[in-house]
Amino acid sequence: AVGTFKAAEGASAPDHKIWVTAKYTDKSSLDSGGNYAGTVLYDFAKPVTDVLAKIGAKETTGYYPLGFATGVTISMSKNVPADVQQNVQDTMKKIDDGTISVKLDTSKIGG
């Protein structure tokens, strides 16, 4: 991640900012150039509790989708413009309530 931040910092210009996003944990401490957009954060407390309850109920198979209702959120940097932050929040809400449907695509990239 350090190299990604350095590359974004070096490639950014006053009229063209390169943004860096991360996954799982907050990487803001790696950003020295103001390029950190945010992180998709995962809180596994609810999923683990739910899965353990299913195991306790003798379920032996299943699928547990991670999403905004089950511990996933997007943390955004203060560097991200307010209108963009609001658009992200609105989009998360629409995905969560089903207004926007995200297609699961597991096909091979580039082929």
N, C-alpha and C positions, 0 to 999 in steps of 0.2 A: 504493500500500500504506500510505503514511503516514496518509492519510485514513481508511482502514479501521481502523487501530489506534486512531486518535483517536475514531472513532465507537464502537468497541467499549468503549473506556475510559469514555466518557461515558454509555453505555447500561447498563453493568454496575452491579449493586448487590451489597451484601454477601451476599445470599441468591440472587443470580442473575448468574453470571459469563457474559459474552459472550466466546467463544473465537474466535481468528483462526487460520486455517490458510493456508499459502502453498504455492506450487509452484515447482519448479526450483532455487531457491537459498534459503539460510537467511536469514530476515528478522527474526531475533531482535533485531538491533540497533535496529529500529524500534519495539520494544515498551517503553513506559515505564510501562504500567499493569498488567503481569502477565497480559495477555490472549493472549499467544502460545502456541498449542497445539503447533504444529510445522509441518514442511515435508515435502512429498513431494519427495525429492531424486533427481536423475538423474545417474548416472555413465555417460557414453557410451563409455568406454574399451572395454569388452567388445563392445557392439553395433558400434562402428566396426571393431574388429578382425575380428569375425565377418563383417560385410558385405564388407569388403575381401578376406577370404579367399574368399568366394563369387564376387566379381568376378574374382579371380585364377583361380578354377576355371571361368571363362567363363560363369557364370550372368548372365543379363541382365535377369531379372525376379525378383520375389519379395516376400515380406512378412516383416518382422522384428518380432515382438511384443515390446514393452518390458514388463518385469514384474520381480517381486522376484528372479527367478533371473538377470536380465539387466541389472542395474545400477540398479534402482529400489529405494529404501528410504524409510522414514518416520522422520524425525528428530523427536523430541518434546522439548518444553521441560520443564525441571525443575518448572515450575508445574503440569504435568498430574499428577493424582493417580496414585500407583503402580498401583492396580488398573486404571485406565483404560489406562495404558501397557502393562501386561501383556496386557490384552484386545486392544490394537492389535497387539502382537507375536504373540499367538496367532492372530489373524485373518490376519495377513500369512503366517504359516506354513501355515495351512489353504488359503489361496488358492494359494500356491506348490505345495503337494503335491496339489492338486485336490480336497480335502475340500469346499471352497467353490468353486462355479463362478460367475463373474461374467459376466453377460450383456452382450454388446456391443450397445448401443442407440444408433444414430446418427439416430434420428428427431428431427424438429424439435421443440424445446421450445415448449410452449404451442400446439401446433397439430398 
